[in-house]
């Protein structure tokens, strides 16, 4: 359950900061 929270935070952080390039 700790891995899911780490993946969600890492996906929401870099995903929102790097999606504008697409």
VMD Tcl script that builds the backbone (N, CA, C; Angstrom):
set m [mol new atoms 66]
animate dup $m
set s [atomselect $m all]
$s set {name element resname resid chain x y z} {
  {N N UNK 1 A 0.864 -1.210 0.000}
  {CA C UNK 1 A 0.000 0.000 0.000}
  {C C UNK 1 A 0.897 1.256 0.000}
  {N N UNK 2 A 2.116 1.084 0.379}
  {CA C UNK 2 A 3.022 2.278 0.425}
  {C C UNK 2 A 3.564 2.533 -0.992}
  {N N UNK 3 A 3.652 1.471 -1.756}
  {CA C UNK 3 A 4.193 1.634 -3.119}
  {C C UNK 3 A 3.167 2.352 -4.019}
  {N N UNK 4 A 1.912 2.049 -3.759}
  {CA C UNK 4 A 0.843 2.672 -4.584}
  {C C UNK 4 A 0.811 4.191 -4.343}
  {N N UNK 5 A 1.063 4.583 -3.117}
  {CA C UNK 5 A 1.018 6.041 -2.798}
  {C C UNK 5 A 2.241 6.733 -3.394}
  {N N UNK 6 A 3.348 6.020 -3.444}
  {CA C UNK 6 A 4.583 6.615 -4.003}
  {C C UNK 6 A 4.447 6.758 -5.527}
  {N N UNK 7 A 3.815 5.789 -6.126}
  {CA C UNK 7 A 3.645 5.825 -7.604}
  {C C UNK 7 A 2.613 6.887 -7.975}
  {N N UNK 8 A 1.630 7.059 -7.135}
  {CA C UNK 8 A 0.564 8.065 -7.431}
  {C C UNK 8 A 1.155 9.477 -7.307}
  {N N UNK 9 A 2.005 9.672 -6.324}
  {CA C UNK 9 A 2.591 11.018 -6.103}
  {C C UNK 9 A 3.639 11.301 -7.190}
  {N N UNK 10 A 4.343 10.261 -7.562}
  {CA C UNK 10 A 5.407 10.452 -8.586}
  {C C UNK 10 A 4.767 10.596 -9.964}
  {N N UNK 11 A 3.604 10.011 -10.136}
  {CA C UNK 11 A 2.925 10.086 -11.448}
  {C C UNK 11 A 2.190 11.421 -11.576}
  {N N UNK 12 A 1.691 11.896 -10.464}
  {CA C UNK 12 A 0.906 13.167 -10.496}
  {C C UNK 12 A 1.859 14.365 -10.576}
  {N N UNK 13 A 3.055 14.216 -10.025}
  {CA C UNK 13 A 4.005 15.348 -10.014}
  {C C UNK 13 A 4.612 15.564 -11.403}
  {N N UNK 14 A 5.402 14.624 -11.867}
  {CA C UNK 14 A 6.077 14.750 -13.163}
  {C C UNK 14 A 5.087 14.677 -14.311}
  {N N UNK 15 A 3.956 14.062 -14.097}
  {CA C UNK 15 A 2.968 13.922 -15.197}
  {C C UNK 15 A 2.315 15.288 -15.469}
  {N N UNK 16 A 2.079 16.054 -14.449}
  {CA C UNK 16 A 1.395 17.365 -14.642}
  {C C UNK 16 A 2.428 18.417 -15.085}
  {N N UNK 17 A 3.682 18.139 -14.782}
  {CA C UNK 17 A 4.731 19.128 -15.140}
  {C C UNK 17 A 5.325 18.798 -16.514}
  {N N UNK 18 A 5.089 17.598 -17.006}
  {CA C UNK 18 A 5.708 17.225 -18.306}
  {C C UNK 18 A 4.653 16.963 -19.391}
  {N N UNK 19 A 3.405 16.997 -19.071}
  {CA C UNK 19 A 2.355 16.725 -20.067}
  {C C UNK 19 A 2.130 17.912 -21.005}
  {N N UNK 20 A 2.449 19.095 -20.578}
  {CA C UNK 20 A 2.216 20.292 -21.412}
  {C C UNK 20 A 3.108 20.244 -22.663}
  {N N UNK 21 A 4.174 19.462 -22.609}
  {CA C UNK 21 A 5.070 19.402 -23.778}
  {C C UNK 21 A 4.406 18.592 -24.908}
  {N N UNK 22 A 3.514 17.691 -24.554}
  {CA C UNK 22 A 2.854 16.841 -25.578}
  {C C UNK 22 A 1.745 17.676 -26.213}
}
mol reanalyze $m
mol bondsrecalc $m
mol representation Tube
mol addrep $m
